[in-house]
């Protein structure tokens, strides 16, 4: 059985906060982040992080986890550079996986 794992970066509407995560179902995870907007219990919810601006795809869970941990340690500037390489205008990529209502 083949699996797909995603490492992703979300931002809030004003692009002031970055949230790095990993999942095996990006569509479902984006839906959860969208529904959790304003939810104080979660980092992404508290800062309204639900706009996908970057993602990577992995076949093996250990590689995805290692990459997530690596990116989380980076400076904001290094994360911004990574996003800009794939998505120079920081366009919202959610539509590739999920359609906002």
VENRA-V123887 format. One record per residue. RES is the residue in three letters. SS is DSSP state (2 for helix, 1 for strand, 0 for the rest). Layout:
BEGIN
res = {RES:RES}
ss = {SS:SS}
END
This chain:
BEGIN
res = {UNK:UNK:UNK:UNK:UNK:UNK:UNK:UNK:UNK:UNK:UNK:UNK:UNK:UNK:UNK:UNK:UNK:UNK:UNK:UNK:UNK:UNK:UNK:UNK:UNK:UNK:UNK:UNK:UNK:UNK:UNK:UNK:UNK:UNK:UNK:UNK:UNK:UNK:UNK:UNK:UNK:UNK:UNK:UNK:UNK:UNK:UNK:UNK:UNK:UNK:UNK:UNK:UNK:UNK:UNK:UNK:UNK:UNK:UNK:UNK:UNK:UNK:UNK:UNK:UNK:UNK:UNK:UNK:UNK:UNK:UNK:UNK:UNK:UNK:UNK:UNK:UNK:UNK:UNK:UNK:UNK:UNK:UNK:UNK:UNK:UNK:UNK:UNK:UNK:UNK:UNK:UNK:UNK:UNK:UNK:UNK:UNK:UNK:UNK:UNK:UNK}
ss = {0:0:0:0:1:1:1:1:1:1:1:0:0:0:0:0:0:1:1:1:1:1:1:0:0:2:2:2:2:2:2:2:2:2:2:0:0:0:0:0:0:0:2:2:2:2:0:0:0:0:1:1:1:1:1:1:1:1:0:0:2:2:2:2:2:2:2:2:2:2:2:2:2:0:0:2:2:2:2:2:2:2:2:2:2:2:0:0:0:0:0:0:0:2:2:2:0:0:0:0:0}
END
